[in-house]
Amino acid sequence: MSGELNSFEALFHPVRLRILQAVASRRVTVSELAALVEGVAATTVYRHVNTLIASGVLTVIPKRSRHGSPQRELALSEDGARPPDINTIHPSPTHESQRAFVVFLARLASEFARLIESTKGSVTPDFGYSQTLLYVTDEDLRHIRECLRELLRPHLRPRTGREARTTLGMVLIPDDGPASRMEAPDAATH
């Protein structure tokens, strides 16, 4: 990928991350997006939008007419058009799945930004995130996945008396041994 940004490089810029957060839950025109990304010049937003389109993270939806002039409508790429469910396992890490993963991260960042805005700094006991190494065999990992699916299955569809209250994001990243481990405690929870 010499000469062009890959999906991760496209994500890790503060303005592009803000753009992805704004687009994560809706379709917007470029001009609407420029208004949503406060404090950033419209020309800068347009430049970053073009970078995100070129990297495949954003996609242009067929033009719609607004007040008689055509406008580009933007959305997350098809890879992330709808969040995967608990049964979705991407079998191998590829450059194509990298784009889907970046969209996944953008959606999580958008949910986090929404939470910060809605709570205005108040304590939220249902919020948390953690990271830890699992010491397992292949069979252990298959068993853990199946147990998680069974545990979560009843809570994945609307039912009487139940409402959508929280987003759960899960990532399993194989460890390549001691050299790849972070120099951090076994678990980091916030």
Protein Blocks (a to p, Z undefined) as FASTA:
>chain_A
ZZiacfklmmmpfklmmmmmmmmmoccdfklmmmmmghiafklmmmmmmmmmmnomaccd
ddddeehiacddddddfklmpacdfklccfbdcfklmmmmmmmmmmmmmmmmmmmmmnno
pacfkbccddddddddfklmmmmmmmmmmmmmmmmpccehiacfbdcdddddddebjklp
ccddfbdcZZ
